[in-house]
Amino acid sequence: MSDTLGRVAFLDDFPDKDRRRAEEFKRDERMEQLASLRDTNPDAFDRMGPTVRISLGYYANDKKNAAAHGIDVTKESN
């Protein structure tokens, strides 16, 4: 059902959700630091609350999506 709702056409075209999310990606240095902590000190990262880990997961997915759409995710202006 949600896939059907995601394909709802506005006017004459279908919105490209992945492309739109890629264009809206903003690099966040706090999230980059969390990703570094996750990679370098997984024990400390595991002691953090679930909200932080979930937020980092969303950020990482958005970053991967933006990179797949050709957006430079290394710049701070993004």
C-alpha positions as CSV (number, residue, x, y, z in Angstrom):
1,M,0.0,0.0,0.0
2,S,2.7,2.5,0.9
3,D,4.5,1.8,-2.4
4,T,1.3,2.7,-4.2
5,L,0.9,5.9,-2.2
6,G,4.6,6.7,-3.0
7,R,3.8,6.6,-6.7
8,V,1.0,9.1,-6.6
9,A,1.3,11.5,-9.5
10,F,1.2,15.2,-8.9
11,L,0.1,16.9,-12.1
12,D,1.7,14.9,-14.9
13,D,4.8,13.4,-13.5
14,F,5.9,11.1,-10.7
15,P,8.1,12.6,-8.0
16,D,11.5,11.0,-7.7
17,K,11.8,10.7,-4.0
18,D,15.4,9.5,-4.0
19,R,16.6,12.3,-6.2
20,R,14.8,14.9,-4.1
21,R,16.2,13.5,-0.9
22,A,19.7,13.5,-2.5
23,E,19.4,17.1,-3.4
24,E,18.3,18.0,0.1
25,F,21.3,16.3,1.7
26,K,23.3,18.5,4.1
27,R,26.6,17.4,5.5
28,D,26.5,17.4,9.3
29,E,29.9,17.4,11.1
30,R,28.3,16.1,14.3
31,M,27.0,13.0,12.4
32,E,30.4,12.6,10.7
33,Q,32.0,12.6,14.2
34,L,29.5,9.9,15.3
35,A,30.3,7.8,12.2
36,S,34.0,8.1,13.1
37,L,33.3,7.1,16.7
38,R,31.3,4.1,15.4
39,D,34.2,3.0,13.3
40,T,37.1,3.7,15.7
41,N,35.5,2.9,19.1
42,P,32.4,0.7,18.6
43,D,32.1,-0.1,22.4
44,A,31.6,3.6,23.2
45,F,29.2,3.9,20.3
46,D,27.2,0.9,21.5
47,R,26.7,2.6,24.9
48,M,24.9,5.5,23.2
49,G,21.2,5.7,23.2
50,P,19.1,4.2,20.4
51,T,18.0,7.6,19.1
52,V,21.6,8.6,18.3
53,R,22.2,5.3,16.5
54,I,19.0,5.5,14.5
55,S,19.7,9.1,13.6
56,L,23.2,8.1,12.3
57,G,21.6,5.3,10.3
58,Y,19.2,7.7,8.6
59,Y,22.1,10.2,7.9
60,A,24.3,7.4,6.5
61,N,21.5,6.3,4.2
62,D,20.9,9.8,3.0
63,K,24.6,10.3,2.4
64,K,24.9,7.1,0.4
65,N,21.8,8.1,-1.7
66,A,23.2,11.5,-2.4
67,A,26.5,10.0,-3.5
68,A,24.7,7.6,-5.8
69,H,23.0,10.6,-7.4
70,G,26.3,12.4,-8.1
71,I,26.1,14.9,-5.2
72,D,29.5,15.7,-3.6
73,V,29.0,14.6,0.0
74,T,32.5,15.7,1.1
75,K,31.9,19.4,1.0
76,E,30.7,21.2,4.1
77,S,28.3,23.4,2.0
78,N,26.2,20.3,1.2
